[in-house]
Amino acid sequence: MLNGQPVSEETVLLAQKGDARIREDLIAGSMPWIKKLVRKHTFMISVESTDEFSIALSAFNTAIDRFSTDRGIPFRTYASIIIRNRLIDWNRSRGSVHREHSFSDMDNEPISYEDRLEDSTSGIAFADIESEDSMIEVEYRLSLFGLTLDGLVDHFPKQRPTLMFCVRAARALADDRELFNQTLDSRRLPVSEVAKRVGEPVKRVDKHRSCILLLAILLQSDLFLIRSYVAILEKEATK
């Protein structure tokens, strides 16, 4: 929020282009929201003097610099995930017993994420940025349907035939860009249409709608390794 108003894309892009006054106003106006995120993560009431708050501010600046309108993700959503990921990375660096994983946790190198990010010669650093932004897009698209990655992973089909069915249904949805975009816009899986395309009962598609949506969103992402894994599953199913 900026002076009680939602942050506009235009404001973020102006700050991104080097308007120092707008950036300062954007950060100042967003302070209460940033503090709220840190409190949620740390369970502390007073966070202004904590390392976590400093990390969150730095992450907010990173979000301003990296934000793009191309993915259709609201800035506040994008910034909140960047902040969350950096705070998780901070917990990891402290050797937390209960280790969490963020989407910037792409390797086991002893070099910090931010150091790799600042190294213009590091191909891994730029790959991290692309992977993190792709995962943010996946998370945002899932949220349109009231879904989360954690919740879906826990309820993924255990039976291989069921998983293969979900892959076929997801492929039918993902390969039709118009149908996929309509699904995002309506925030509802077109169960009857998908069932028709894969030749399966509507009831079966409806039962596994969450898994189908997740797989379709992943197939439409820029996450090459995940898309390759799904392709391998499809190839095995035809043997």
C-alpha positions as CSV (number, residue, x, y, z in Angstrom):
1,M,0.0,0.0,0.0
2,L,1.2,3.6,-0.7
3,N,-0.5,6.3,1.4
4,G,-3.4,3.9,1.8
5,Q,-3.7,3.2,-1.9
6,P,-2.8,0.1,-3.8
7,V,0.6,0.2,-5.5
8,S,0.2,0.8,-9.2
9,E,2.4,-0.8,-11.8
10,E,3.3,2.6,-13.2
11,T,4.7,3.6,-9.8
12,V,6.8,0.5,-9.5
13,L,8.1,0.9,-13.1
14,L,9.0,4.6,-12.5
15,A,10.9,3.6,-9.3
16,Q,12.6,0.8,-11.3
17,K,13.8,3.3,-14.0
18,G,15.7,5.3,-11.4
19,D,13.2,7.9,-9.9
20,A,14.7,8.0,-6.4
21,R,11.9,10.0,-4.9
22,I,9.2,7.7,-6.1
23,R,11.2,4.7,-4.9
24,E,11.6,6.3,-1.4
25,D,7.9,7.1,-1.3
26,L,7.0,3.6,-2.4
27,I,9.2,2.0,0.3
28,A,8.0,4.4,3.0
29,G,4.3,3.8,2.1
30,S,4.9,0.1,2.1
31,M,6.6,-0.1,5.5
32,P,3.5,-1.2,7.5
33,W,2.8,-4.0,5.0
34,I,6.4,-5.2,5.1
35,K,6.4,-5.2,8.9
36,K,3.3,-7.3,8.8
37,L,4.9,-9.8,6.6
38,V,8.0,-10.0,8.9
39,R,5.8,-10.4,12.0
40,K,3.9,-13.2,10.2
41,H,7.2,-15.0,9.5
42,T,8.9,-14.4,12.8
43,F,6.0,-14.3,15.2
44,M,7.6,-11.2,16.8
45,I,5.6,-8.1,17.6
46,S,8.4,-5.6,17.3
47,V,10.5,-6.2,14.2
48,E,11.9,-2.8,13.2
49,S,15.4,-3.6,14.7
50,T,15.7,-7.2,13.5
51,D,17.9,-8.7,10.8
52,E,14.7,-10.2,9.3
53,F,13.2,-6.7,8.8
54,S,16.4,-5.5,7.1
55,I,16.3,-8.6,4.8
56,A,12.7,-7.9,4.0
57,L,13.5,-4.3,3.0
58,S,16.3,-5.5,0.8
59,A,14.0,-8.0,-0.7
60,F,11.4,-5.4,-1.4
61,N,14.0,-3.3,-3.3
62,T,14.9,-6.5,-5.2
63,A,11.2,-6.9,-6.1
64,I,11.0,-3.3,-7.4
65,D,14.1,-3.9,-9.6
66,R,12.9,-7.3,-11.0
67,F,9.2,-6.7,-11.3
68,S,7.7,-7.1,-14.8
69,T,4.2,-6.7,-16.1
70,D,4.7,-9.5,-18.6
71,R,3.7,-12.3,-16.2
72,G,0.5,-10.6,-15.1
73,I,1.3,-10.9,-11.4
74,P,0.3,-8.0,-9.2
75,F,3.4,-6.3,-7.6
76,R,2.3,-6.8,-4.1
77,T,1.9,-10.6,-4.7
78,Y,5.3,-10.7,-6.4
79,A,7.0,-8.7,-3.7
80,S,5.5,-10.8,-0.9
81,I,6.9,-14.0,-2.4
82,I,10.3,-12.5,-2.9
83,I,10.3,-11.4,0.7
84,R,9.2,-14.8,2.0
85,N,11.9,-16.6,-0.1
86,R,14.6,-14.3,1.3
87,L,13.4,-14.8,4.9
88,I,13.4,-18.6,4.4
89,D,16.9,-18.3,3.0
90,W,17.9,-16.4,6.1
91,N,16.6,-19.1,8.3
92,R,18.5,-21.7,6.3
93,S,21.7,-19.8,6.5
94,R,21.4,-19.8,10.3
95,G,21.3,-23.6,10.3
96,S,17.7,-23.8,11.4
97,V,16.8,-27.3,12.6
98,H,13.5,-27.1,10.7
99,R,14.9,-26.3,7.3
100,E,12.5,-24.7,4.9
101,H,13.0,-24.5,1.2
102,S,12.5,-21.4,-1.0
103,F,12.5,-21.4,-4.8
104,S,15.8,-19.5,-4.8
105,D,17.4,-22.5,-3.0
106,M,18.6,-24.0,-6.3
107,D,21.9,-25.5,-5.3
108,N,24.2,-26.3,-2.4
109,E,27.0,-23.9,-3.1
110,P,28.5,-22.1,-0.1
111,I,28.1,-18.8,-1.9
112,S,25.1,-16.8,-0.8
113,Y,22.2,-16.3,-3.2
114,E,22.6,-12.5,-3.1
115,D,26.3,-12.7,-3.9
116,R,25.6,-14.9,-6.9
117,L,22.9,-12.5,-8.0
118,E,25.3,-9.5,-7.9
119,D,27.9,-11.4,-10.0
120,S,27.2,-10.5,-13.6
121,T,29.3,-13.4,-14.9
122,S,27.4,-16.0,-13.0
123,G,25.1,-18.0,-15.3
124,I,23.8,-19.8,-12.3
125,A,22.6,-16.6,-10.7
126,F,20.6,-15.6,-13.7
127,A,19.2,-19.1,-14.0
128,D,18.1,-18.7,-10.3
129,I,16.3,-15.5,-11.1
130,E,14.4,-17.1,-14.0
131,S,13.5,-20.2,-12.0
132,E,12.3,-18.2,-9.0
133,D,10.2,-15.9,-11.2
134,S,8.7,-18.9,-13.0
135,M,7.8,-20.5,-9.6
136,I,6.3,-17.2,-8.5
137,E,4.1,-17.3,-11.6
138,V,3.1,-20.9,-10.8
139,E,2.2,-20.0,-7.2
140,Y,0.2,-17.0,-8.4
141,R,-1.7,-18.9,-11.0
142,L,-2.5,-21.6,-8.4
143,S,-3.8,-19.0,-6.0
144,L,-6.4,-18.0,-8.6
145,F,-8.0,-21.3,-7.8
146,G,-7.5,-21.1,-4.1
147,L,-4.7,-23.7,-4.3
148,T,-1.1,-23.9,-2.9
149,L,1.9,-26.0,-3.8
150,D,2.3,-27.4,-0.4
151,G,-1.4,-28.5,-0.2
152,L,-1.3,-30.1,-3.6
153,V,2.0,-32.0,-3.1
154,D,0.5,-33.7,0.0
155,H,-2.5,-34.9,-2.0
156,F,-0.8,-35.9,-5.3
157,P,-2.1,-39.2,-6.7
158,K,-0.3,-42.2,-5.3
159,Q,-1.5,-44.6,-8.0
160,R,0.5,-44.4,-11.2
161,P,-2.5,-44.9,-13.5
162,T,-4.3,-42.0,-11.8
163,L,-1.2,-39.8,-12.1
164,M,-0.9,-40.7,-15.8
165,F,-4.6,-39.8,-16.3
166,C,-4.0,-36.4,-14.7
167,V,-1.0,-35.9,-16.9
168,R,-3.1,-36.6,-20.0
169,A,-5.9,-34.3,-18.9
170,A,-3.4,-31.5,-18.0
171,R,-1.7,-31.9,-21.4
172,A,-5.1,-31.5,-23.1
173,L,-5.6,-28.2,-21.2
174,A,-2.1,-26.8,-21.4
175,D,-1.7,-27.5,-25.2
176,D,-4.7,-25.3,-26.0
177,R,-3.6,-21.8,-25.1
178,E,-7.0,-20.3,-25.6
179,L,-8.7,-22.9,-23.3
180,F,-5.9,-22.5,-20.8
181,N,-6.2,-18.7,-20.7
182,Q,-10.0,-19.0,-20.4
183,T,-9.5,-21.3,-17.4
184,L,-7.2,-18.7,-15.7
185,D,-9.7,-15.9,-16.5
186,S,-12.7,-17.8,-15.2
187,R,-10.7,-19.3,-12.3
188,R,-12.6,-22.6,-13.0
189,L,-11.5,-25.8,-14.6
190,P,-13.7,-26.6,-17.7
191,V,-14.4,-30.1,-16.4
192,S,-16.8,-31.1,-19.2
193,E,-14.5,-29.9,-22.0
194,V,-11.4,-31.6,-20.6
195,A,-13.3,-34.8,-20.0
196,K,-14.5,-34.7,-23.6
197,R,-11.0,-34.2,-24.9
198,V,-9.4,-37.1,-23.0
199,G,-12.4,-39.4,-23.3
200,E,-12.9,-39.8,-19.6
201,P,-16.0,-39.4,-17.3
202,V,-16.7,-35.9,-16.1
203,K,-16.8,-37.2,-12.5
204,R,-13.2,-38.5,-12.7
205,V,-11.9,-35.2,-14.1
206,D,-13.7,-33.3,-11.4
207,K,-12.3,-35.5,-8.7
208,H,-8.7,-34.8,-9.7
209,R,-9.2,-31.1,-10.8
210,S,-6.6,-29.8,-8.4
211,C,-3.8,-32.1,-9.7
212,I,-4.8,-31.4,-13.3
213,L,-4.7,-27.7,-12.7
214,L,-1.3,-27.9,-11.1
215,L,0.2,-30.0,-13.9
216,A,-1.3,-27.8,-16.6
217,I,0.1,-24.7,-14.9
218,L,3.5,-26.4,-14.7
219,L,3.4,-27.4,-18.3
220,Q,2.7,-23.8,-19.3
221,S,5.6,-22.5,-17.2
222,D,9.2,-21.9,-18.1
223,L,10.4,-24.6,-15.8
224,F,12.2,-26.8,-18.3
225,L,13.2,-29.6,-15.9
226,I,9.6,-30.1,-14.7
227,R,8.2,-30.0,-18.2
228,S,10.8,-32.6,-19.2
229,Y,9.8,-34.9,-16.3
230,V,6.2,-34.8,-17.4
231,A,7.3,-35.6,-20.9
232,I,9.1,-38.6,-19.6
233,L,6.0,-39.8,-17.8
234,E,4.0,-39.4,-21.0
235,K,6.5,-41.4,-23.0
236,E,6.5,-44.2,-20.4
237,A,2.7,-44.3,-20.6
238,T,2.8,-45.1,-24.3
239,K,5.1,-48.1,-23.9
